[in-house]
Amino acid sequence: MTTAITRRFALLYRICALVLVAVGVALTASLFTQDANPYVFFTYTVQSNLLVLAYFAVAAVKTLIPPIAPDPQTCYFMLCRFSAPQPIRSAMKYSTRLSDAVHVLVLIYLNQDNGGISSAEIAESVHSNPALIRQIMAELKAAELIESARGKAKPRLAAEPARITLLNVYRAMEGRKPLLHIDTHINPACEAGTNIQYALGDFYARVQDVAERELDGITLADVVASYYEKLAASQGGGSSADGETGAAS
């Protein structure tokens, strides 16, 4: 947002500078075509001086604007080199919905025989917004991975942990969305570039198949067992199954 505003100020400065120069040239030309009238000469002189002052005022404002690199998306008509429009590439983003959903399921399992756990308590452990946790829980319920009685806000697993795989959770959160993505913003006129992406897409599909097979072989029970091992190690040993841990992070 700040960069966009800065670019607008920079563009406004260029427009003002061009207008002031054009008006100054017009006034100078008009001065030579007028009769030798002192009043007219004085008027145009004052106007020219005001234009000069205005120009320097705009230049002073420009010094307050931090320097910016030329935006390839915008071709300014003055004081900026022209550039062909480039595709807009957003910053790399990654989804943690699978991780958060597994977090939710494990907490529900650990607490379902101890009075249950609310979405607010889960949100505190995940360090997220309760509304986002409720959305994840709604998707898990739609995928029949959790269930809740009418009028009760504390859910339970809809199946035993050994029957819920990470692939089930991934499908509930991401559907058929691939793990890896090719770049769809390449130059379509470049034959080499397009075929590189097509070739890479074939290998990405193989990676997707392997990843889904691995996810299908890991159950929620495996995650819970590993959780107890990590918990025991962090507490310096001892039995990890002595008691179930709640939503405290």
TORLUMLUM-620389 format. One record per residue (C-alpha): residue number from 1; residue in three letters; x, y, z. Coordinates in Angstrom, 2 decimals. Example, Ala and Ser with C-alpha at 12.3 -4.5 7.8 and 13.67 -1.06 7.14 Angstrom:
<pts>
1 | ALA | 12.30 | -4.50 | 7.80
2 | SER | 13.67 | -1.06 | 7.14
</pts>
This chain:
<pts>
1 | MET | 0.00 | 0.00 | 0.00
2 | THR | 2.78 | 2.46 | 0.95
3 | THR | 4.69 | 1.71 | -2.25
4 | ALA | 1.58 | 2.31 | -4.37
5 | ILE | 0.98 | 5.70 | -2.70
6 | THR | 4.63 | 6.64 | -3.18
7 | ARG | 4.39 | 5.82 | -6.89
8 | ARG | 1.30 | 7.98 | -7.22
9 | PHE | 3.14 | 10.92 | -5.65
10 | ALA | 6.10 | 10.36 | -7.97
11 | LEU | 3.81 | 10.27 | -11.01
12 | LEU | 1.99 | 13.40 | -9.81
13 | TYR | 5.33 | 15.21 | -9.50
14 | ARG | 6.26 | 14.32 | -13.07
15 | ILE | 2.91 | 15.54 | -14.38
16 | CYS | 3.18 | 18.83 | -12.44
17 | ALA | 6.72 | 19.39 | -13.67
18 | LEU | 5.68 | 18.83 | -17.29
19 | VAL | 2.68 | 21.16 | -16.97
20 | LEU | 4.75 | 23.91 | -15.36
21 | VAL | 7.42 | 23.74 | -18.05
22 | ALA | 4.79 | 23.81 | -20.81
23 | VAL | 2.99 | 26.80 | -19.30
24 | GLY | 6.30 | 28.62 | -18.78
25 | VAL | 7.24 | 28.15 | -22.43
26 | ALA | 3.78 | 29.36 | -23.53
27 | LEU | 4.03 | 32.48 | -21.38
28 | THR | 7.51 | 33.26 | -22.67
29 | ALA | 6.33 | 32.90 | -26.25
30 | SER | 3.31 | 35.07 | -25.55
31 | LEU | 5.56 | 37.78 | -24.06
32 | PHE | 7.33 | 38.34 | -27.36
33 | THR | 4.04 | 38.64 | -29.25
34 | GLN | 2.57 | 41.33 | -26.97
35 | ASP | 2.87 | 45.08 | -27.45
36 | ALA | 5.48 | 46.82 | -25.32
37 | ASN | 2.92 | 47.41 | -22.59
38 | PRO | 4.62 | 47.69 | -19.16
39 | TYR | 1.54 | 46.30 | -17.39
40 | VAL | 1.45 | 43.23 | -19.61
41 | PHE | 5.20 | 42.77 | -19.19
42 | PHE | 4.88 | 43.06 | -15.39
43 | THR | 1.96 | 40.60 | -15.29
44 | TYR | 3.78 | 37.94 | -17.27
45 | THR | 6.95 | 38.44 | -15.24
46 | VAL | 5.06 | 37.88 | -11.98
47 | GLN | 3.35 | 34.81 | -13.43
48 | SER | 6.67 | 33.40 | -14.61
49 | ASN | 8.20 | 33.93 | -11.20
50 | LEU | 5.25 | 32.20 | -9.54
51 | LEU | 5.68 | 29.25 | -11.90
52 | VAL | 9.35 | 29.01 | -10.99
53 | LEU | 8.48 | 29.09 | -7.29
54 | ALA | 5.81 | 26.45 | -7.82
55 | TYR | 8.28 | 24.24 | -9.67
56 | PHE | 10.79 | 24.44 | -6.83
57 | ALA | 8.02 | 23.78 | -4.31
58 | VAL | 7.09 | 20.59 | -6.15
59 | ALA | 10.78 | 19.65 | -6.33
60 | ALA | 11.05 | 20.17 | -2.56
61 | VAL | 8.09 | 17.86 | -2.00
62 | LYS | 9.74 | 15.27 | -4.22
63 | THR | 12.81 | 15.22 | -1.96
64 | LEU | 10.53 | 13.98 | 0.84
65 | ILE | 9.49 | 10.96 | -1.23
66 | PRO | 11.79 | 7.95 | -0.74
67 | PRO | 13.43 | 6.70 | -3.94
68 | ILE | 11.72 | 3.74 | -5.59
69 | ALA | 12.63 | 1.35 | -8.32
70 | PRO | 10.73 | 1.67 | -11.63
71 | ASP | 7.59 | -0.41 | -11.60
72 | PRO | 7.55 | -2.73 | -14.64
73 | GLN | 3.76 | -2.82 | -14.38
74 | THR | 3.45 | 0.92 | -15.08
75 | CYS | 5.03 | 2.88 | -17.93
76 | TYR | 5.40 | 6.51 | -16.86
77 | PHE | 5.54 | 8.86 | -19.81
78 | MET | 8.24 | 11.08 | -18.24
79 | LEU | 11.58 | 10.43 | -16.55
80 | CYS | 11.08 | 6.67 | -16.61
81 | ARG | 12.12 | 4.04 | -19.11
82 | PHE | 9.35 | 2.13 | -20.84
83 | SER | 9.01 | -1.55 | -20.07
84 | ALA | 6.76 | -4.29 | -21.37
85 | PRO | 4.10 | -5.38 | -18.88
86 | GLN | 5.27 | -8.27 | -16.74
87 | PRO | 3.11 | -10.82 | -14.94
88 | ILE | 2.43 | -10.01 | -11.31
89 | ARG | 4.08 | -12.56 | -9.04
90 | SER | 2.95 | -12.54 | -5.45
91 | ALA | 5.15 | -13.48 | -2.55
92 | MET | 5.47 | -17.19 | -1.95
93 | LYS | 2.77 | -18.46 | 0.35
94 | TYR | 2.27 | -21.87 | 1.87
95 | SER | -0.68 | -23.47 | 3.58
96 | THR | -0.60 | -24.79 | 7.16
97 | ARG | -4.18 | -26.01 | 7.07
98 | LEU | -3.16 | -29.69 | 7.12
99 | SER | -0.88 | -29.12 | 10.10
100 | ASP | -3.55 | -27.12 | 11.93
101 | ALA | -6.23 | -29.72 | 11.18
102 | VAL | -4.06 | -32.53 | 12.57
103 | HIS | -3.38 | -30.33 | 15.61
104 | VAL | -7.14 | -29.96 | 16.10
105 | LEU | -7.80 | -33.68 | 15.73
106 | VAL | -5.09 | -34.68 | 18.19
107 | LEU | -6.35 | -32.21 | 20.79
108 | ILE | -9.91 | -33.47 | 20.35
109 | TYR | -8.74 | -37.06 | 20.81
110 | LEU | -6.65 | -36.27 | 23.89
111 | ASN | -9.54 | -34.49 | 25.57
112 | GLN | -12.69 | -36.25 | 24.37
113 | ASP | -12.84 | -38.52 | 27.43
114 | ASN | -11.98 | -35.69 | 29.83
115 | GLY | -14.94 | -33.42 | 29.26
116 | GLY | -13.98 | -32.37 | 25.74
117 | ILE | -12.29 | -29.22 | 24.49
118 | SER | -13.77 | -26.06 | 23.01
119 | SER | -12.76 | -24.25 | 19.84
120 | ALA | -11.50 | -21.32 | 21.93
121 | GLU | -9.17 | -23.63 | 23.87
122 | ILE | -7.96 | -25.23 | 20.64
123 | ALA | -7.37 | -21.78 | 19.14
124 | GLU | -5.23 | -20.89 | 22.15
125 | SER | -3.05 | -23.94 | 21.54
126 | VAL | -2.82 | -23.41 | 17.78
127 | HIS | -2.28 | -19.68 | 18.43
128 | SER | -4.98 | -18.82 | 15.93
129 | ASN | -8.34 | -17.12 | 15.67
130 | PRO | -11.23 | -19.17 | 17.15
131 | ALA | -13.26 | -18.38 | 14.03
132 | LEU | -10.60 | -20.01 | 11.83
133 | ILE | -10.51 | -23.04 | 14.11
134 | ARG | -14.29 | -23.35 | 13.89
135 | GLN | -13.99 | -23.20 | 10.10
136 | ILE | -11.43 | -26.02 | 10.13
137 | MET | -13.67 | -28.03 | 12.46
138 | ALA | -16.63 | -27.48 | 10.13
139 | GLU | -14.62 | -28.88 | 7.21
140 | LEU | -13.49 | -31.84 | 9.31
141 | LYS | -17.09 | -32.49 | 10.27
142 | ALA | -18.17 | -32.28 | 6.62
143 | ALA | -15.51 | -34.90 | 5.83
144 | GLU | -16.96 | -37.06 | 8.64
145 | LEU | -13.72 | -37.00 | 10.64
146 | ILE | -15.28 | -35.44 | 13.74
147 | GLU | -18.78 | -35.30 | 15.14
148 | SER | -20.59 | -33.30 | 17.77
149 | ALA | -23.92 | -33.69 | 19.51
150 | ARG | -26.60 | -31.07 | 18.94
151 | GLY | -26.27 | -28.25 | 21.44
152 | LYS | -22.76 | -29.29 | 22.48
153 | ALA | -19.74 | -27.29 | 21.34
154 | LYS | -17.16 | -29.95 | 22.22
155 | PRO | -16.65 | -32.49 | 19.40
156 | ARG | -15.34 | -36.06 | 19.27
157 | LEU | -13.55 | -38.06 | 16.62
158 | ALA | -15.94 | -39.78 | 14.24
159 | ALA | -13.65 | -42.83 | 14.00
160 | GLU | -10.78 | -44.42 | 15.85
161 | PRO | -7.42 | -42.64 | 15.33
162 | ALA | -6.06 | -45.75 | 13.57
163 | ARG | -8.74 | -45.35 | 10.88
164 | ILE | -8.05 | -41.68 | 10.14
165 | THR | -5.11 | -41.15 | 7.79
166 | LEU | -3.27 | -37.95 | 6.99
167 | LEU | -4.54 | -38.31 | 3.44
168 | ASN | -8.11 | -38.16 | 4.80
169 | VAL | -7.24 | -34.94 | 6.60
170 | TYR | -5.42 | -33.53 | 3.55
171 | ARG | -8.45 | -34.24 | 1.35
172 | ALA | -10.71 | -32.55 | 3.91
173 | MET | -8.55 | -29.42 | 3.97
174 | GLU | -7.13 | -29.11 | 0.45
175 | GLY | -9.33 | -31.30 | -1.73
176 | ARG | -7.42 | -32.30 | -4.87
177 | LYS | -5.03 | -29.35 | -4.68
178 | PRO | -1.46 | -30.41 | -5.62
179 | LEU | 1.46 | -30.06 | -3.25
180 | LEU | 3.75 | -28.52 | -5.89
181 | HIS | 2.84 | -25.94 | -8.52
182 | ILE | 4.46 | -25.03 | -11.81
183 | ASP | 4.88 | -21.39 | -12.83
184 | THR | 1.90 | -20.43 | -15.00
185 | HIS | 3.14 | -16.87 | -15.63
186 | ILE | 5.93 | -17.70 | -18.07
187 | ASN | 6.18 | -16.14 | -21.52
188 | PRO | 3.81 | -18.17 | -23.75
189 | ALA | 5.85 | -17.18 | -26.81
190 | CYS | 8.92 | -18.97 | -25.43
191 | GLU | 8.74 | -22.56 | -26.66
192 | ALA | 11.59 | -23.68 | -24.39
193 | GLY | 9.98 | -22.18 | -21.29
194 | THR | 6.57 | -23.72 | -21.88
195 | ASN | 7.99 | -27.19 | -22.51
196 | ILE | 10.21 | -26.96 | -19.43
197 | GLN | 7.12 | -26.35 | -17.33
198 | TYR | 5.24 | -29.19 | -19.03
199 | ALA | 8.16 | -31.55 | -18.37
200 | LEU | 8.40 | -30.42 | -14.76
201 | GLY | 4.66 | -30.95 | -14.36
202 | ASP | 5.09 | -34.65 | -15.15
203 | PHE | 7.65 | -35.05 | -12.37
204 | TYR | 5.49 | -33.03 | -9.98
205 | ALA | 2.67 | -35.47 | -10.65
206 | ARG | 4.96 | -38.35 | -9.67
207 | VAL | 5.91 | -36.54 | -6.46
208 | GLN | 2.20 | -36.01 | -5.75
209 | ASP | 1.50 | -39.73 | -6.12
210 | VAL | 4.35 | -40.68 | -3.78
211 | ALA | 3.32 | -38.06 | -1.21
212 | GLU | -0.30 | -39.22 | -1.23
213 | ARG | 0.73 | -42.84 | -0.73
214 | GLU | 2.89 | -41.81 | 2.23
215 | LEU | 0.08 | -39.70 | 3.72
216 | ASP | -2.30 | -42.61 | 3.32
217 | GLY | 0.08 | -44.81 | 5.29
218 | ILE | 0.26 | -42.47 | 8.30
219 | THR | -2.66 | -42.51 | 10.71
220 | LEU | -3.72 | -40.17 | 13.46
221 | ALA | -2.78 | -42.97 | 15.90
222 | ASP | 0.79 | -42.77 | 14.58
223 | VAL | 0.84 | -39.02 | 15.21
224 | VAL | -0.54 | -39.50 | 18.73
225 | ALA | 2.06 | -42.18 | 19.50
226 | SER | 4.85 | -39.93 | 18.25
227 | TYR | 3.36 | -37.09 | 20.31
228 | TYR | 3.65 | -39.16 | 23.48
229 | GLU | 7.26 | -40.04 | 22.63
230 | LYS | 8.16 | -36.37 | 22.10
231 | LEU | 6.33 | -35.43 | 25.30
232 | ALA | 8.21 | -38.06 | 27.33
233 | ALA | 11.53 | -36.95 | 25.87
234 | SER | 10.83 | -33.31 | 26.66
235 | GLN | 9.93 | -34.21 | 30.25
236 | GLY | 13.09 | -36.23 | 30.78
237 | GLY | 11.68 | -39.73 | 30.30
238 | GLY | 9.04 | -41.68 | 32.14
239 | SER | 5.76 | -43.11 | 30.96
240 | SER | 4.02 | -40.85 | 28.46
241 | ALA | 0.65 | -42.52 | 28.78
242 | ASP | 0.10 | -41.79 | 32.46
243 | GLY | -2.33 | -39.05 | 31.61
244 | GLU | -3.64 | -37.24 | 28.62
245 | THR | -2.59 | -33.70 | 27.92
246 | GLY | -5.07 | -30.95 | 27.30
247 | ALA | -4.84 | -27.85 | 25.13
248 | ALA | -2.03 | -26.19 | 27.05
249 | SER | 0.69 | -25.25 | 24.58
</pts>
